[in-house]
């Protein structure tokens, strides 16, 4: 996906929010914004939008010395999602189509995102959206490809959300699954410690994805070699929507620009397929 001009002020907003999470020192916050403003003149505005947003977030760490300003919130949402897990697990078991319900819950977990400018109450969102249809609906193809796949890559997104991913991992069953997390803090993106905390390591091999805004050739080749790739969330869509691999993008649209790119509106639940 290519960046839009609107990605620039969004990056500034993210930088301000993250700097306020990192420190109460307004002078440091000003320094962050000044440095981000300067770097915006150097970054490629016609490239991937993650080049812009990740630069902004990294600058917060450089200025404040706090590499993971969202750590407490990340832990909080892991715990909140874990508290919801037993009731939602029963909901999956009692449903007519367990895979479809698990897929929808995995997508609904994607609402846990500190990037878009929105507030939410997790339980209310799940209850409200669970009966929604997929606006872009390649679920039948997803089900078929899953049945035939053995080597599966799962590109995770946010903390808290990864608890909801467990429902889908359970329904996938006895397959070779490699579950990719971020190798360093970016907003509330899940890292290895988060995946291990919620028990992902009991269901899949955990690996680090590297830099989303500069995906390695090796990582792209790994995606192409896999039988199936499950890509969660907006950032992974931004990073991998142009990669030639068998990818299903599972997400809830929270950014109007991503909605425009994918052909949906904010709040829509999406099961997109790279092979169409």
N, C-alpha and C positions, 0 to 999 in steps of 0.2 A: 504494500500500500504506500502511496506517495503522500507527503505532508501537504496540509492546507495552510494558508496564511493564518487561520484561526488557531493553529497549533502553537503559534508564537506567544500570544497573550496567555494561553492556557499553561504553557511552561512557566511563565512568570508567576502565575497564580500558584502553581504547584511549588515553586521555589519559595514563595512567601509562606505558604502553609507549612512546608517542611521546616523552614527556618524557625518559625514560631513553635513548632514541636520540639526543635532542638535546643532553643535558648530563649530566655526572656529579654536578652540584651538587644535593645532596638538598634544599637549601632552595628551589631553583628548582622542583624537582619537587613539593614541598609546595605552593608558590604556585600551580602549575598546577592541582593538584587542588582547592585552595580556590576558585579562580576558576571552575573548571568547576562545582563544587558550587553556587556562588552563581548562576551563569547557568542552571543546571538549573531554578531556580525561575521563570525568565522564559520559557523555551522552551515551545512548544506540544507537550505530551505526546500529544495526540490527532491530531497532524498526521503528516507523513511522517517516518519514523525518521531520515532523513538530516539533518533539522533538528537532531536531538540529537547524532548522531555527528560531523557536520562542525563544529558549534560547539565540540566538545571538542578536535578536532584543530587548529582555528584558534587556540584559546586557547594551545596549546603554542607556536605561532609568536609570539604576542603577548608571552608571558612570557619565552621563551628567546632570541628574536631569530633563531632557526633556522627558516626557513620550510619547508625540505624535509629533515627529519631522516632520511628513508629513502633519501636520494640514493644512497649507496654500495650499499645493498642492491638498489635498483632497477637500477643499472648492472650489478651482479653477475648478477641474474636475466635481464636482457636478453642478457648474454654467454653464460650457461649455456644458454638456449633457442636462441641462434644456433648453439652448438656441436652441439645435437641436431638442428638443422634438416635437414642433408643425409640422415641416416638416415631421418628421418620422411618427408621428401619422397619418397624411394624407396618407402617403405611405401604412400604415397598412390598413386603411379604404378602399383604392382603390385596394387592392390586391385581387387576386382570392381566396387565402386561407389565411385568416387573422390570424388564429392560427399559421400557419407555418411561416408566415412573422414575427409575433410577437416573436415566439420562436427563429428565426434566429437573430433578432435584439437583443434579450436578450443575446444570446451567443456572438454576436459581441461586446456588451458592455464589455464583459470579457477581451477585449484587454487592458483595463485600469488597469494596474498592475505594481507596482513598484518593484516586486520581480525579475522576469526574466531580464536578461541583454539585454534589447532591448529599442529602442526608437520608437515612433509611432506618427502619426497625426490622431486623432480620426476620423474626417470626411472622410479622404482619405481611411482609413481602412474599414469603413462602406460601402462606395461607391464601393470599390474594391471587397469586399468579399460577398456582399449581394446576388449575383447570384450564389455563390458556392453551390454545393450539400453538404449534410452531408456525411462525410467520413464513419463514423459509424452511421447508420441510423435506429433508432427504433422510428421514428416519428409517424408512423401509430399506433404503440402500445401505445405511449405516448398520442395520441389523444383519443384512445379508453379508456385508464385508466382514463384520465381526465374526460371524460364524465360520468363515473360510480362513481367517487370519490366524497365524500362530505367533509371529514376531510383531508386537505392538509397541509403539511409542506413545506415551501419554505426556503431553506438554502441560504442566500445571500452571496455575496463575497465582491466586492470592491465599494468604492465611485465612483460616476459617473455612473458606471455600474448599480447601483440600479435604476437610472432613466430609463434605458432601460428595466429593469424588470417590469416597470409599464405597458408596452405594453402587456406583457404576463399575468399579473394580471388582466388587463381589459378583456382579451379574456377568461380567466378562468370563469369569471362571478360570480354569486351569490353562492359562496361556503364558507365553513369555512376554512379560510387560516390563518396560523400562520407563520409569517415572522421573521426568526431568524437572528439577527445581532451579531457582536462581543461585548463582555462586556468590553473590554479594547483595547487600540490601538495596532495594529500589522500592520506595513507598512501602506498601504492605505485601509485596510479593513473597511467596513462600520460599523458604530455604530448607536445607537438609534437616536442621534441628527441628523445624516445624513439622516436616513430613514424618520424622521419627517420633515426635511427641504424639501425633494423632494416630500412629500405627500404620502408616503407608508401607513401611518396610516389611510388614507381615504379608503383604499382598503383591509387592513389586520390588524390583531393583531400583534404588534411588541413584540418580546421576545428576551432575551439574551441567546446565545448558551452556554456560559461558555468557558472552555478551549478546543480548538480544538486539542491540542497535548495531552490532557488527558480527553477524553470525558467521562462524568459521566455515570454511569449505568442507571440513571433516563432518561438521554437524549437518550441513545440507545433504551431504552424501549419505549420512546415516538415515536421514528422513526418507531419502529416495529408495534406500535398500529395504526399509521396513515394509511389511505387508500392509500395515495400516497405521496412520498417525491420528491421534485424538488431540486436538488443539483447543485448549480452554481459554476463554477470555479475549478481551479486545487487544491487549498488547501482543499476544501470540498471533492474532489475526494480522496485525500491522506488520509483524516481523516475517510471517511465513505465507501470506496470501499469494505471493508470486513464485513460491517454490514449487517445482514440478515433482510432486509426490502425491500419494494417495491419502489426502488429509481431510478429516471432517472437523469443521470449526463449530464448536459448541459455545455459545455465548448469549448473554443478554445485552441488547444495545443500550448503552448509557451515554454515548457521545453522538451528537447529531451528524458529525462528519463521518464517523464509521458507519452510521446508519445510511448516509448518502452513498458511501462507497459500496456497501454490501446490498443496498436496495431494501432497507427497512427503516422503521422509526424507533425512537427511544421507547424502551420498555418491551420491545418485541423479543421473543425467544427464538433463537436461530439454530438450526442444524444445517449448515452449508457444507457442500462437497466440492472439493477442488477439481473433480473429474468431469464436471458438467460444462 
